[in-house]
Amino acid sequence: MSQNQSRLAAILGPTNTGKTYYAIERMLARNSGVIGLPLRLLAREVYDKVVALRGLNSVALITGEERIVPNKARYWVCTVEAMPQDIGAEFVAIDEIQLCGDPERGHVFTDRLLNMRGSVETLFLGADTMRKVIGQLIPNVEFIFRSRFSDLEYTGPKKTSRMPSRSAIVGFSVDNVYAIAELLRRQKGGAAVVMGALSPRTRNSQVELYQNGDVDYLVATDAIGMGLNLDINHVAFSSLTKFDGRRMRYLMPNELAQIAGRAGRHLNSGTFGVTGDAPQLDQEVVDAIENHKFTPLKKLQWRNSRLEFGTTNSLINSLDKISENNLLIKAQPAEDFRTLTALVDDAEVSARASDGASVKLLWDTCGIPDFRGVSFTDHTSLVSRIFNFLHENGEVSENWLAQKIANIDKTGGDIDTISKRLAFIRTWTYICQRKGWVQNESYWREETRAVEDRLSDALHNALTQRFIDRRTSLLMRRLKQKESLVAEVDTKGEVTIEGEFVGKLNGFRFQMDKDATAEESKTLRAASIQALQPEFNLRADRMYNAPDTEFEFTEQGGLMWGEYGVGKLIKGDDILSPRIEVFVDDEAGNEVITKVQKRLRHFMDRKINSAFEPLLAMRDDELVNGMARGLAFRLVESLGVIPRSVVAKDVKELDQDGRGLLRKHGVRFGQYTLFQQLMLKPAPTRLRLVLWSLFEEFDEFPEAPPAGLVTIPETKGSPKGYYPRAGYRLAGERAIRIDMLERLADLTRIQDVKDGFEANSDMLSISGTTLDQFSNMMEGLGFLVEKGQRDKIKPEPQEGVELKTPETDEDSVETFYIFKWVPKSRPTRKEFIQKDNSKSKKNKKSQGNKFKKQSSKPMKTEKSLDPDNPFAALMALKGKS
């Protein structure tokens, strides 16, 4: 049968429909076949099943890190990326075809969907969301829908302490998985752990603990969602968000269904729900999961597979092509493409990649996955080294490879240490699996596999030792009630005794249950604190070693560690040195309090030094002296932004040398404001407002304006001094960013301000306003604004072009504004006193402002005249005349 006559079928449906089993049966009915699976773990599971049916000599396994290819292999079990495309197999199947929409790997699945065919039969297995797009892309495809064998029901939230047996709790980070497993060890006797990063050997050992009943609970990442068949009755989500490699996002209903579908395999019905911090699922999401109704995929990720290897530029251009089919959207740059673009900038790599063969070799080496995850720079450096070896010698240096593997071949250490070594050996296993990259392929493949097996066994033992108490597990399966009072803390911070809620641990503060009676309180608190003591120390250690990315300050001066409020900023001796008050119970002990205090101090010091680095450099520059040094300190005190009117006298007395010194530090002497340009960025602005509000002792701190806006509406009730600290100047009903105001001043300076001028497109573009808003803003800056109307200028008639006649009179006239600068006359002493008194009364009325200070110092009256007149020179000339 020719390829054009071969059967094309899409076997679609929800989980637990036997799609993969059906594909295996169809493959084994042919003389040869290839099946592509989404995970190495699943590929290994299917390989073991096919070997049991057809024997070792008939079955090959190809993944990124494993290559078992007997001489007479007829059936090939692979990951989708590793599927051989040139063996002419009668049968081809691609599992989880809905991953064509995945941002990271989707382009690979799309390529297999479009181009991979069996000579007799081709199957696409996956969700029904692919039905429409497959029908649009592939003609003559047969669709077969398979219904789920059992029902799936939502049961709502459950505490971890009350989780039913044979449950799987799903987390989306290693820390979350470990925390849940530790909690289950204390409450339920232990849990098996399954993650995508585990080797097949470790994963199989952990699953065996669960399947044979040593433990009744499984803690896993979303790796269990891809076809791993386990005896699970209930799936609980500990979170509804995950980091997808670029950002934190909520899981889509179809992704939740893929995982929840692991419950109730074959004919046994299953349930799913939430636990811990995860919120309740919306009813629409529940209905979609229970009834298997999801939004169809409309676009598939695509990357050009017809690559040109003449030069590195031609390769990059071919990878960067856009499909002519509007159903295929160009995928985001994948890891191999990012590695390639980084390496072409390397002089040595670029010189070596000078012909088609070397460019093809470079592209092959860029395909080395970054299992190690140290950093992108470290990964590109490794790929560069491998490419240089292969290009120069035709193979990787054996001595260098042996040394790298020897450094990893150590089974001691904790779980994290062994996991890192396992990730490292995966890289070398991948390299040794590439044909022709090492001198003695079979030896190095066996060696890396042996190292991986030793590390896998060590990791399994470490996981078992940490997360499974075999004796407790055995007792809890046989006893219905406990004999002693035990207090436990779960990952949500809830403290339970005998499974009953007694309070909650928020960060490092314990809150007793309000419903507890006075008689219970003493015993409950004593038991709770006993359980909390190791938790306090564990959290303090984890917090002390956490990266700065886990910490944040709030707009109101609070200090957060993840979701926990662990302290707050309080006024210090100067504006750049706030003090820290920690939120830690006394029972936690001085060691915990000190550790939390130090970690928050380190975070804030680095935050301030990073945000105000140019400002602090100017303050510490010994070359800045005299009047310039005094002005520099004024700028530091105001955190990089100060109205010129406040320091007009100092600026006037500053000589050119002093100005030059300050300009070297980025200080701009604007007509309205003195500022450092870098201090207007969002991060310094947000921190400046918090530190200023803190130092001024406001009850409520004003928030920073949204980033990127040139003008913002006036904020009613803002405290005095808010706009300069926010990087803006109030002008009329809007405030304009001070750097853009200076650019606007540069444009108005060249205009005839005496006779008047109109706003041009540059002025409106710089201010980001409409003409009406611009006129109001100019009036706020002190200009005289005259409004008028005039006939619109009609365009010159052109031959053969008919001009449209205005429908109304309004279409034939336009509004315009004339802006003039009219110097204000100085008020008499009597007028000045009256104006000053009116301001004092106004200030008294505004004392009820929500941003009032806590101090009782009297407010200073403002000067009646603004000495920062941008056209002071014009006034002086008029006075002389």
N, C-alpha and C positions, 0 to 999 in steps of 0.2 A: 504494500500500500504506500503510495507516495505521501509526501508531507502535506500536500494540498488536500488529500483525501483522508488524512488522519482525523481521529475524533478529537474535538476540542470541547471540553466541558468545564463548567464552573459549579463546584459543589459548595453551596452556600448555606449558612444557617448559624444559629447561636452555638455556644459551647455545649459540650456533652451531647453531641449528635453523631459521633463516630466517624467524622470526616477523615481524620488521619488513618484510622483503622481501615476504612474503605479504600484509601489510596494505597496502603500497603498491600491489601488483597489484590488490587488491580495491577500493581507493579509486579508482584510475584506470579501473576498469570501470564506475564510476558517473558520473552527470552532475556531481555535486559531492561534496566530502568534506572532513573535518577530521581531522587526526591530531595527537595531543598527545604530546610527547616529554619525557623528564625533564631534558635538558640543552640549553642554548643551542647548544653545540658540535654535538650530535647533530641538533638541529633544522636547523642550517645545512647539515649533510652531507646530510640527507634532502631538503631544499629544492633543493640543487644537482642531486640525482639526478632529482627530479620535473621541474625546469626543463629538464633535458636531454631528457626524454621528451615534455613537453607545451608547452614554450616559456615565456618570461618573462611573457607577458600572461595566462597561465592560472593562475599559481601565486602565492600570497601567503605571506609569511613574517611571523609575529608572535611576538616574544619581548619580554622586558622592555626590551631595549635596541635592538631592530631592528623596524622596521615597513615592510614593502614590500607594498603592496596595490594591484595594478593594478585598473583600473575594471571589467574583465571577469574577475576572478579566480574560478575554479571550485574550486580545491583550496587548502586552507589548511594550512600546516605551522607548528606552534606549539609553544611550551613548554606544559606542562599548565596552569600558572597563567594563561597568556594566551589560552587557547582561547575563541573567540567562541561564545556560547551562544544567539544569537538569529538565526542566518542560515538555519536550516532545512535544513541539509545532508542529503543522502541517506545519506552514510556518515560514521561516527565511529569512530575507533580511539584507544585510550589505551595507550601503551607502558609497560613496567615497572610493571604494576599492583600488584606486590607492595610498592611504596613506600607503599601505604595504611597500612602498619605503621610508617612512619618517624615518629619523634617530632616532627621539625621540619616536614616538608612533607606528612605523611601525610593530614592532614585535607583537603587540596586534592584528592588522588587519590581519597579516599573519596567526596568530593562528586561528582566526575566519574563515578565508578563507579555511584553511586546515581541521578544526575540527568541525565547527558549521554547523549543518544540520537540516532542517525541515523534518518531517516524510513524508510529501507529496510534498513540493516544497521549493527550496532554490534559492534565487536570489542574485547576486553580481552586484551592481550598481556602475558605475564609468566611468573613461576615457578609450578610446580605446587603450591607451598605455599598458593596462593590458592584451590585447587579447592573445598574444603569450605565456606569462609566465603562464597564467591561463590554457591554453591548454596543456602546458607541465606538469603542476603539477596535474591537475584534469582531469581524463578521463571522457568521455561521457558528457561533458558540452555543452550546447546549447548556441550559440552566437547570440545575437540580437543587431544589430546596429540601433541607433535612430538618425536621422538627426535633426539639430537645426531648430526650428520653424521659426526663423527670421535671417536676415543678421547682420553681425558685421563688422564695417568699421573703419579704423584708420584715424583720422583727424589731427594728428600732435600736436604741442604744442599750448597751449592757456594760456594767462595770467589769473590769478585768477580773476582779475577785469572784464574780458570779458568772464567768464565762462557762458555757457548757463544755463537756468533754468532746474530744474529736473536733476541736475548733482550730482554725488558722487565723492568726492576727497579722494584718498586713501593715507594714510601715514603709516609708519611702526614703529612709536614710540609714546608714549603718548604725549611727548613734541611737536612733529611735528603735531599731530592731534589737540592739543589745539591751537597751533600757527595759523594753517590754519583756525580753527573755529573762532578765535578772528579776523582774517583778514576778513573773510566773514561777521562777525557781523558789522564791520565798513563799508564794501563796499556794502554788499548785504542785510543787515538787520538781518543776523543770519544764523545758520545752526544747524541741529540735529547731535548728536554725537553717533556713534555706535562702540563699542570695545568688544573684546572677554572677557575682564575682567569685563564687566558690568553684573549685575544680569539680569535674564530674565525680571524682573519687570521694571528695569530702561531702558533696551533696548527697550521693548515694548512701554514705554511712550515716548522715544525719537523718535522711528519710527512713532508713531502716529502723532507727530508734523509735520513730513515730509509728511506722507501719506495724511493728511487732508488739506495740503496746508498752514499751519502756516509759514513754511519756504520752500524755493525752493531748498535748498542745504543740502547735507548730507556729513559729514566728518567721515571717518571710517578707521579702520585697515583692514587687510586682512580677518578679521572675516566675512565680507560680502560675501566672495568668496565661502563659504560652504553652498549653498542652501538657503540662505535667499532671499525671493522673494519680491522685492520692485519695485515701479514704477520709474525706473531710465532710462533716455534716454542716458546719457553720463557718462563714467567713466574716471577720470583723475588721473594719477599716479604722486604724488609729489616727488617720489623717486623710483629708480629701485633696491635699495639695502635694505637688512634687516639684523638684528641680529638674528641668528637662535638658540641662546642659547650657541653657542661656538665661533662664529666669525661673522663678517660682510661679507656678500656675495651678489652677484647679483641674482636676481630672475630668475628662469628658464622660458623659453617660456611657458611651460604648466602651471606654477604657475601664470604668468601674464594673461594667457587666462582664468583661473578659475575665476579671479577677474573681468577681462574685460567683461566676459560673463554675469555679472549681468545687463549689459545695454541691453535694448530692450527685455524685457521679453515677452514671448508667441509670438504673431504674429507681434509685433512692432519691427522694426529694431533698432539697437543701434549703438553708436559710442564710441570710446575710444581714448585716447591721453595722453599727458604728460603736466605737469605744474610745475611752480616753478623751482627748481634746477635740475629736472630730465632731462637727455639728450634725444634727439630724439631716438626712437626705430630703430634698424637696419631693413632694408627692409626684410631680411630673417626672422626676428622675427615677423614682421608684417604679412608676407605671411603665416607663420605657424599659427598665431592666427586667421587670417581671414578664413583660409581653414581647420583649426583644424587638422593639421598634425604635430605630435610631435614624438620625439624619444621614441621608446618602452622601457618599463622597462625590464631590463634583469635579475636583481637580486632583491630579496625581503629580507627585514629585518626579522630576525628570532631569537627567544629565546626559549630554551627548556621549554616546559610546563609540562613535566613529572618530577615533583620535588621530591626530596628525603628529608624527614624531620627527619631523624634519629639523625643527629647532625648538628650544624651550618656549619661545613666544608663540609659535604655531600650535604647540601643545596646549598652552594656556588659553589661546583664542578658541581652539576647538572645544575645550572643556567649558568655555564661557558662552557657548552658543545657546540661542533660545529656540525652542521648538516652534515649528510653524503650526502645530496643532494646539488650539486654545484650551484643550483639556489637559495639556501637559505644561506645568509651570516649572521654570528653572529652579532647581534645588539651591538652597543656601550652600555656600562653600563648605564642603566636607573637610574632614581632618586631613585627608591626603592632598586635597587641593591647596589648603592653607599651608601645609608643609612645603609643597612644591613652590608656591609663590615666595615663601621665605627663603628657600634654598637657592633660587635663581639669583638672589642678591649676593650670595656668597661667591667671592671671586674665584676660589679654587673649584668649586662645584660648577660654576658657570663656564670656566675654561675647559673642564673635562667634558661637559655635556655639549659637544660641538658637532655631533652628527646624529643621524637617526637612531643608531643602535645605542649610543650612550644616553640619548634622551629617553628612549624606551626603558633602559636600565634605571635611570633616575626616577621615572614614574613608578616602576615596580618597587623601588625601595621606599618611595613616599607612601606606599600602601601598608607599611609596618604600623600596626595599631599602637596607640599610646596607652598600653595597659598600665604602665608604671604611674602615670598621672603626676609626675613631679612638677613639671612646668612645660609650657610649649617650647621655650628656648632650649631646655634640656633635651626634649624629644627631637627637635630639629638638629641639634648637635649630634645626637646618636645616629640619626638617619644619614647625616652628612658623612659621618665616619664610616658607616657601612658602605655607602655609595663609593667613597674614595677607595676602600679596600677592594670592592668588586671591580671597579674600573681599572685600577692599577694592577691588581694581582689575579683578578678573575675569581677570587674567593676571599672570605673573611679570614683574617689571621687566626690560626689555630691557637697560638699561645695567648693572644689577647682574649679570645672566646673562652678558653679554659680558665683564665684568671677571673673573668666576669662571673662564670658559673660557679666557681669555687667560692667566691665571696657570698653567694646566695645559699649555698648548700649547708645551711645551719638550721637545725630544728628547734633550738632553744628560743626563749622569749615569750612574750604575751601574745594575745590574739592579734592585736594590731601589727606587731612586728612580723609574725609569721604570715599574716595576710599580705603585707607589703612584699615580703620575699616571694610569695606565691605570684603576685602581680608581676614582679620582675622576671621570674623564670618563664612566665607566659610569653614575654617578649622574645627571649632567647629560643624558646620552643618554636615560636612562629618563624624566626630566622632560619633555624635548622631544618624546618619543614620545607623551605623553598628549594626547589630543584637547582643544583649547581652552585649554591651559595657557600657551602662548606666542603672541605676536601673529603672527609669521611662521613658521608651523610648518614648512613645507617648507625654508626657509632654515636654520633652526636644526637641523633633523634632518640636513641635509647637512653643516652645519658641524661638529656633534659627531661625525658619522661620519667626516669627514675628519681631525679631530684624533685620533680613535681609530685610524684607519688609520696615521697618521704615528707615533703612539706604538707601535703594534703592530709596525711595521717596525723601529723603533729597538730595541724589546725583542728581536725576533728576531735582529737583528745583534749585540746585546749577549750574548745567550745563545750564539750561534754562536761569537763571539770568545772567550768564556770557557770553553766546554765542548767545543769541537771544534778539534782540531789537524788540519787537512785533510791536511797532508803526512804526519804520523805515521799517520793513518788509512789513507792510500793505501798506505804502506809495509807496514803490518801485515797488510793484506789480501793482499799479494804475497809476503811473506817468511815462512818457517816458523820461523826462529830469529833471535834478536837477536845483534848482533855486539859489543855492549859490556855491561859489568856495570851494571845500573840498580837502584837501591833505591827502593821505593815504600811508602807507608803507606795503608792502607785506612780506611774509616770505623769499623771495629771496633777500630782501633788496631794491627792486625797489620802487621808490617814484612816485606815480601817482596823478594827479590832474584831476578830472572829467574823470578818466579812461585813461588819457594820460600820457605817460612816461616823467618825467622831470629830472630824475637823479637816482643814485644808492647809497645806503648806504652800504659801505664795512666796516664791523665791527663798528667802531665809527667815520668814516670819510664819509662825503657826497660829491659826485662828481656830479656836474651839467651836464645836458645833453649838449653835445657839439653843438648840432644843434639849441639850444635856441638862439634867437636874443637878442641883447643888451637891447631892450625895454622890453622884457619879463623877463629877468634875475632877476631884482630886485623883481618883484612881485612873480615870481616862487620860488625864494630862500626864501623869507619871508614866503610864504605859506608852503614850504617844511620844513623849520626849525621849524615852529609851530607844524607841525605834528610829526616831529622827536623828539621833546623834551621829550614827555612821552616814546618814543621808546628808546631814550638814557638812561633814568633812568631805564626802564624795563630791557634793556640789561645789564646795569651795575650791577643791583641787581642779575640778573640771572648768570652773569659771576662771581660775588663775591661769590656766594653760590655754584658754580659749583665745582665738584670734580677735583682733580689733573689729573685724567685720560682724561679730556677734553682738557688739555693743552699739548703743546709740543714745544720744541725748534728745529729749523731747523739746517741743516749743516752749514748754513751761519750766524747763530746767530739771526735769526728771532724768534719771539714769536707768536705762533698760539693758538687761542681759537677755536677749531673745524676747520672750513674752513676759519676763518677770521684771517688775520694778524693784531694783536693788539699792537705790539711793537717790539723792537729789543734790543739786548744787546750792550752796549758800554763799552769801556775800563774804569775800575775802578782804585782805588788806589793800589790794588794788584790783582793777577791773580785769586784768589778765591772770589773776591768781585766785580763782574761786575756791572755797573750801568744799569738802564733800561730807555729807551726812549719810551713813549707810543704814539700810533697813535690815537689821539682823537681830534676832532674839538673843537675849542674854544667855539663855540656856545653850546656845550654840558654842559658847566659849570664846575666850580672847583670841585664840589662834585663828578661828574662822573669821571673826570680826576684823582682825588685822589683815588677813589675806584678802578679804573683799575690799577693804579700804585701799590697800596697795594697788590692787588690780584696777580699780576705778580711777585712782590717781594717775596711774600709768596711761590709761586710755585718754583721759582728759588732757594730760600734758602733751601727748602726741597729737591730739586733735587740735589743740591751740597752736602748737608749734608748726603744724602742717598748714593750717588755714592762714596764719598770720606770719608765715616765714619771711616774706619781703619786708614786712613792717618791723619784725624783730631784728632783721639784718641791718636795717637803717638805724635802729635804736643802738645797736652794739658796734656800729662803725665809728672807730675813734677818729677818723678823718673828718667826720661831720662835727664841727665845733662852732663856737660863737653863737650868733643869732640863728644860724641854720640848725644848730643842735637844739636850741629852745623850741623852734618851730617843729622840729622832728618829734620832740617829746609831746608837743601838743597833738600832733597827728597820732602818735601811739596811744595817748590817753583817749582819743576819740575813735580809736581802732581803724584808722586809715581814711576816714572821711570827715571833713570839717568845713562848714560854710565859710567862705572867704570873709564875710562880714565880721566873724568872730575873731579873726586874726589879721584884720586889715592893716593895723598899725605895724605888726611884726613883719608882714609881707612888704610893706612900704619901705621899712628900714633894712630889708635884706638885700645885700649886694649881689652882683651877678655871679661871683664865685660861689656864694652860698646857695644860690638858686641852682647852679650847675651841679653841686654836690647832691642836692636833694633830687634833681632830675635823674641822676645816675641810679637812684633807688626807685625810679618809676613814679616820682611825685609829679603830678600835673598841676600847674598853676592856672586854674580856670577862672573865668570872669565871675562865676558864681560860687565855685567850690574848689577847695584844695583836696586832692585825693590820689591814692595809688590805684591805678587801673585794675590790678589784680584783686584788689579788695572789693570789687564790685561783683565778683563771681558769686554764684548761689551759695556755695559752702561757707565762705567767709561772712557773707551777709547774714545767713541764718544764725551762725554762731555769734556774730557781733550783736544781733538783736537780743539774744538770750543773755549774753554777758552784760550788756548795757542795762537791760530790764532788771537783772539780778542786782547790779550795783546801785540802781536807782530804787530798789526795794518796791517794785510794783506788786500789787496783789495778783494781777493777771498780766501775763506777758503778751505784747502784740506779736502777731505772726508775720513772717517774711512774705513779701508779695510773690506771686508765681514767677518762676524763672522765665526769662526770655522776653518779658513784656517791656516795651519802650515807655508806654504811659499806662497809668492805672487810675481808676476812679478815686476820688477823695474818700478816705476812710473816716467816717464821722466818729468823733470822740477819741481820736488817736492822741496819745500823750505828746507833750511838747518835746521836740527833738527826734520824733519817730522817723520822719521822712529822710533826713540826712543819714541816719543809721541804717535805713532800708535801702540807701543808694539812690534816693529820689529827691526832687524839689517840688513842693506844692506850687502850682500855678493855676489859679482859677479853680475849676471843678475837677481838675485832674492833676496828677503828679507825673513829672517826666524824669526819666533816668538821668542822672547828673552828667554822665559822659555824652549822652545824646544831646543834652541841653547845651553843652559847650560846643558841640558841632553846629547846633542851630545858631548859637551866638556868632560863630565864625561866618555863617552865611548872612546874618543880618548886619554884621559889621560893614560889609561892602555895599549895603543898600543906602539909598538916600532916606535916612530916617527922619530928616527934618521936613521934607515935602511929602514923605510917605511912600510906601511901596506895597506891592501885592505879594502874597505868598506864592512861591513857585513850587514846582513838583518836587524839587530836592528837599525843600523845607517840610512839605507834607510827608514825604517818604521817611525822612529822618525821625520825625516826631510820631509817625505811625497814627496820624489822626485824620479825621475828615476836616473839611474847611471850616465848618462851624465849631468843631472842637478846638481847632488851631486858633481861631479868633478868640475864643474864651481863654485859652492858655496864654496867648500874647497879652491879653488884657490883664491877666493875673501876674504877668511879669512886668507890668507897669507901662505898657504901650497904650496909646490912644487908638481905639478901633472905630473906624467909620464904615458903615454898611451901606451898600448901594446896589442898584440893578441897572443892567444895560442890555442892549440887543446883542444876541449872539452873532459872531462873525460867520457870515455864510461862506461856504467853500466855493472856490472858483468853478464855474460850470465847465465840464469837459465834453468834448465831442463824443456823441454816442452814449453818454451816461445821463440818465434821467435823475434829477435831484428830487428827493422826497419833500413834499410840502409839510411844514409843521401842522400838526392836528389842532393845537390850541395855542393861545397867546403865551402860555407858560413855557411851551417848548421853544419859543423864539427869544426869550430873555434869560439872563443868568444873574445870579447873585455874586457880588464880589466884596472884598474887604480891603480897606486901606489902613496900613499900620504906620503910626507916627510915634516918635519918641518926644514927649513933652516933659522937659525937666520940671520937677515939682519945686515950688518955692518953699523956702524954709519957713516953718511956722513961727509966730511970735511966741514969746515966753508964756503969755497967757494961754494961747492955743495949745502949746506943748503940755502945760499943766492940766488943762481940761482933758486932753487926749490921754494923758497918763492916768488921770483919775478914772476915766471911763474903762481903761484896760484893767485897772485894779478891781473895779466892780465886776467886770466880766470874768476875771480870774476867780473871784469869790464864788460866783454862780456855778462855775464849772468844777468846783471841788468835789462834786458828787460823781465825777468821772470814774468809770470802772477801772481805769489804769492809775488810780491815785496811789501815792507813795505811802509806805508805812511810817516814815519819819514825820516829825511834826515841825520841821524847819519851814519858815515862811517862804513862799514862792517869790523869786526875784522878778521885778518888773522889767519888761523888755524896753529897749531904747525905741524912741518914737520914730527915728529916721534910720533907714537902712543904709549904712555906710558903704555897702557892697553894690554901688550903682554901676552897671556895666557901661554906662555912657557918662561916667564922671568927667571924662576928658572933655566932652561936648559942653557940659555945664561950666567947667572951668573956662573954656574959650569964650562962652557967652558972657561970663562975668567980666572977663578982661575987656571984651568989646564994649 
